[in-house]
Amino acid sequence: SSGINAEWPLRPGARDPNYLHRMTTLFAVNVLVDVCPPDVITKFMVPVISNLANDPVPNVRFNVAKTMAKIAPGIDATTIETQVKPCLTRLNEDDDSDVKWFAQEALIICH
């Protein structure tokens, strides 16, 4: 492990009652993923993203799918199979059509 704790700045935003702050958390992950090693992404970011998949706001949920699509190429196959794909499969059954569409696109990237 690299010794970097990338979760601490993400966790408060992921729990914020304002959905825009939860969206900002996802946008931050999309930027950080380019500079963080895979173990940091897997250990700290994937759990934060996965928790946001249960968000009541559809825009947050479809951004979870978009974020999963972005991180998938840089993480190990086990994490994809055990954490990313199950999350995306749930989102693929969402009532919101945009959430479903982005989840389907992300699942294609994960295969």
C-alpha positions as CSV (number, residue, x, y, z in Angstrom):
1,S,0.0,0.0,0.0
2,S,1.2,3.5,-0.8
3,G,0.4,4.9,2.6
4,I,-2.0,7.5,1.1
5,N,-5.4,7.8,2.8
6,A,-7.5,9.1,0.0
7,E,-10.8,8.3,1.7
8,W,-10.8,11.0,4.4
9,P,-11.4,14.0,2.0
10,L,-14.1,12.0,0.1
11,R,-16.1,10.6,3.0
12,P,-17.7,13.9,4.3
13,G,-18.9,14.9,0.9
14,A,-20.3,11.4,0.2
15,R,-22.5,11.8,3.3
16,D,-23.4,15.4,2.8
17,P,-27.2,16.1,2.8
18,N,-26.8,18.4,-0.3
19,Y,-26.7,16.2,-3.4
20,L,-24.4,18.7,-5.1
21,H,-21.7,18.0,-2.5
22,R,-22.2,14.2,-3.1
23,M,-21.8,14.9,-6.9
24,T,-18.6,16.9,-6.1
25,T,-17.2,13.8,-4.3
26,L,-17.7,11.8,-7.5
27,F,-16.1,14.5,-9.6
28,A,-13.1,14.6,-7.2
29,V,-12.7,10.8,-7.6
30,N,-12.7,11.2,-11.4
31,V,-9.8,13.6,-11.1
32,L,-7.9,11.8,-8.3
33,V,-8.1,8.4,-10.1
34,D,-5.6,9.7,-12.7
35,V,-2.9,10.3,-10.0
36,C,-3.6,7.7,-7.4
37,P,-2.2,4.2,-7.4
38,P,-4.6,1.2,-8.0
39,D,-4.4,0.1,-4.4
40,V,-5.6,3.5,-3.1
41,I,-8.5,3.5,-5.7
42,T,-9.5,0.0,-4.6
43,K,-9.2,0.4,-0.9
44,F,-10.5,4.0,-0.4
45,M,-12.4,5.1,-3.5
46,V,-14.4,2.1,-4.6
47,P,-16.2,1.8,-1.2
48,V,-17.1,5.5,-1.3
49,I,-18.4,5.2,-4.9
50,S,-20.3,2.0,-4.1
51,N,-22.1,3.6,-1.2
52,L,-23.3,6.5,-3.4
53,A,-25.0,3.9,-5.7
54,N,-27.8,3.9,-3.2
55,D,-28.3,7.6,-3.4
56,P,-31.9,8.8,-3.7
57,V,-30.9,11.3,-6.5
58,P,-30.7,9.7,-10.0
59,N,-28.0,12.2,-11.1
60,V,-25.8,10.9,-8.3
61,R,-26.5,7.3,-9.2
62,F,-25.7,7.7,-12.9
63,N,-22.5,9.6,-12.0
64,V,-21.6,6.5,-9.9
65,A,-21.9,4.4,-13.0
66,K,-19.8,6.9,-15.0
67,T,-17.2,7.0,-12.3
68,M,-17.0,3.2,-12.1
69,A,-16.5,3.2,-15.9
70,K,-13.6,5.6,-15.5
71,I,-11.8,3.7,-12.7
72,A,-12.4,0.1,-14.1
73,P,-9.4,0.1,-16.5
74,G,-7.0,1.0,-13.7
75,I,-8.0,-1.6,-11.0
76,D,-7.6,-5.3,-10.6
77,A,-10.0,-7.9,-12.0
78,T,-10.9,-9.2,-8.6
79,T,-12.2,-5.8,-7.5
80,I,-14.1,-5.4,-10.7
81,E,-15.8,-8.8,-10.3
82,T,-16.5,-8.5,-6.6
83,Q,-17.3,-4.8,-6.1
84,V,-17.7,-2.9,-9.4
85,K,-19.8,-5.3,-11.4
86,P,-22.3,-6.0,-8.6
87,C,-22.8,-2.3,-8.1
88,L,-23.3,-1.7,-11.8
89,T,-25.6,-4.7,-12.1
90,R,-27.8,-3.1,-9.3
91,L,-27.7,0.3,-11.1
92,N,-28.7,-1.5,-14.4
93,E,-32.0,-2.4,-12.7
94,D,-32.7,1.2,-11.6
95,D,-36.0,2.8,-12.3
96,D,-34.3,5.8,-13.9
97,S,-33.5,5.3,-17.6
98,D,-30.4,7.5,-17.5
99,V,-29.0,5.5,-14.6
100,K,-29.7,2.2,-16.5
101,W,-28.0,3.6,-19.6
102,F,-24.8,4.7,-17.9
103,A,-24.7,1.4,-15.9
104,Q,-25.0,-0.6,-19.2
105,E,-22.2,1.4,-20.7
106,A,-20.0,0.9,-17.7
107,L,-20.7,-2.8,-17.6
108,I,-19.5,-3.0,-21.3
109,I,-16.2,-1.4,-20.2
110,C,-15.8,-3.9,-17.4
111,H,-16.1,-7.0,-19.6
